[in-house]
Amino acid sequence: MTFVSDFEPRPLWSHFDAILTIPRGSKEEERIRSYVVQVAERLGLEHLVDATGNVVVKKPGTAGKENAAATILQAHLDMVNEKNSDVEFDFSTDAIKPLLEGEYLTADGTTLGSDNGIGVAAMLAIMEATDLVHGPLEFLFTIDEETGLTGAAGLDPTLLSAKRLINLDSEAEGALTVGCAGGADTDLALALETVPPPADATAHTVKLFGLNGGHSGVDIHLQRGNAVQLLARMLHAAAGKTSLFVAEIQGGNKHNAIPREAWATVVIPAGGSRDFVARLEQSFHAVKAEYSVPEPGMEMRIDDAPLPATVWSARGGRQALGFLVAMPHGVIAMSNDIPGLVETSTNLAAVKSSGAEVRVLMSSRSSVASALHWIREKIEAVGDLAGAKTEHHDGYPGWKPDLDSELLKVVQGVHKEVLGSDPHVEAIHAGLECGLIGEMVPGMDMISFGPQIEFPHSPNERVKVDSVKRFYDLLTETLKELA
């Protein structure tokens, strides 16, 4: 146990402290699922695991509340495994190292996993609690939320009996979420001609790093730099009309994370290296000035590299860089109905190259189904122009707001009474599992809220410590009011 267990409320933070030691990347939730099941067994609570791997734990109502309407509490078990490239860390074995920085808890060079570990810890604390008042509870722990909500998509809805659900995966204190965007991913593959490098050529590795990245749904409107696209842009500009040979380009990792780092191996014909490096540095300084506000830590490093056995042809290199430069990224449209809400966006999430092939992952979101379809068509059109093959993957639905929700009215009243302020009611651009669950269980009354979590899906992730107690108080008092 670490200092984290000493925070209030201790039951919640003690579980989160334990969760920090449990590897739980998406599709690797076996150990965190076992932890949840062990807690349920120790408490003698009924627990079920569906064929997908989601866990449902059932707790009777407290004395005198046994016959009240049941409520579902829901959070996802997995986390986004992201780290800085200079940090030695194995997410499959190592415990996350928490750091306290002022009012915030963060991690040492990795994601913290407060998304959605705080929600999971709150549910475990309520499972154990003997001093709370509540009606019958159903605790739904889903898996694999971060790679496309596939756990919720495979949920066996017959395990649930309640018709109201509180999702604990929101990240803005003082906000009640009642709607979210839908989304879907697209893979593109570009085949390129490979040739031997020119005789007496010079090879360099160019790395762009130090960007903030972030959650592609939560942070896309902040206009942060995309390391993949900016690196391609700088190389494309620096090449000019000279012969630049590219051997590889890599960057990004998760579909829902804005790339923070990218690198490429380039080969310059004899005698051209000095001029190329000068043009590249000039391009970098222009980009750095352009992004000085959202990306003050952006850096570029140019190192000598061994000459690779093959490179893409000069034409192929221009084709690949142009492909990445032309691909849409960022906010595509703002909502005309809800001021300040991003309606449609797309994230150039990752580029991976191997030999003669470049693969690109795009992740798109929209609260309007036709707009989501259109941005994916646009991505495919850019791919067609570059000669790439496109594969669209099934997505997940949005969650339409219901401002007449009875559950919303209850939580609004409790928020005012317990925390002394009126909450902000909002829809968000990120995806939540409520959309899928609402499709599976028609008539489900749903709401989402959480503590203050900032910069998720990046090593800058942090949670405001005192907001967690207010979140937990809101949750437990809501359960009391619903009973």
TAZINOR-V276837 format. One line per field, one symbol per residue. phi: phi as a letter, one per 30 degrees, with the letter a starting at -180 (. if undefined). psi: psi as a letter, one per 40 degrees, with the letter a starting at -180 (. if undefined). burial: I if it has 24 or more other ideal C-beta (glycine too) atoms within 12 Angstrom, else O. A space follows every 10 residues. Layout:
BEGIN
phi: ???
psi: ???
burial: ???
END
This chain:
BEGIN
phi: .ceedddcdd edddddedde cceadeibce dddddddddd dddicdbbbd ddjdcbccbd ddeicdcddd bccbacddbd cbbddccdac ddbdddcdbc bidccbbdib ddidccdddd ddddddeddc cccadebbcc ccchddckid dddcdddddc cdcbbcdccc bbdicccbaa dcaacbcbbc cbdcbddddi dccbccbcai ddikddcdcd ddhddceddd dddddddddh cddccccabb libcdcbdec babbcbbcee icdddddddd dddddddddd cdddbdcdbb bcbdbddddb bdeedddddd ddedddddaj dcacddcbei cddbabcdda bbbbicbccb ccbcbadbed dddddddded ddddddiccc bccdcbddbd dbdceddedd deddedddci bdddcbcbdd cbdeeddddd beidcbabaa ddcbhdibdd eabddddddd eddddddddd ddd
psi: iaedeeihhd dddddddddd ehhfihefed dddddddddd ddefihiihi ddeihhhhhi iiheedeiii hhhhiidiih giiidehhhh eedihhhiih gbeihaigei idedhfdddd ddddddddhe eihiahihhh hiifdeeefd dddehheeei dieihhhffi fhieihheii iiiiihhhhh hihiiiiiif ihiihhhhie idbahedded eefiihdddd dddddddddb eihhhhdihi iicidfhhhd iiiihihhih eedddddddd dddddddddd fddegdehii hhiiiihidi iiiddddddd ddddddhiha hdiihedhhe hhdhiihgdi hhihbehhhh hhhiiiehdd dddddddddd dddddefihh hhiiaiiihh igeehddddd ddddddddee ihihhiiidi iieddddddd ghehhiihia ahhifieiee hihhdedddd dddddddddd dd.
burial: OOOIOOIOIO IIIIIIIIII IIIIIIIOIO IIIOIIIOII OOOOIOIIII OIIIIIIIIO IOOOOOOOII IIIIIIIIII IIIIIOOOIO IOOOIIIIIO OOOIIIIIII IIIIIIIIII IIIIIIIIIO OIOIIIIIII IIIIIIIIII IIIIIOIOII OIOIIIIIII IIIIIIIIII IIIIIIIIII IIOIOOIIOO IIIIIIIIII IIIIIIIIII IIOIIIIIII IIIIIIIIIO OIIIIIIIII IIIIIIIIII IIIIIIIIIO OIIOOIIOII OOIIOOIIOO IOOIIOIIII IIOOIOIIOI IIIIOIIIII IIIIIIIIII IIIOIOOOOO IIIIIIIIII IIIOOIIIII IIIIIIIIIO IIOOIIOIII OIIOOIOIOI OIOOIIIIIO IIOOIOIIII IIOIIOOIIO OOIOIIIIII IIIIIIIIOI IOOIIIIIII IIIIIIIIII IIIIIOIIII IIIIIIIIII III
END
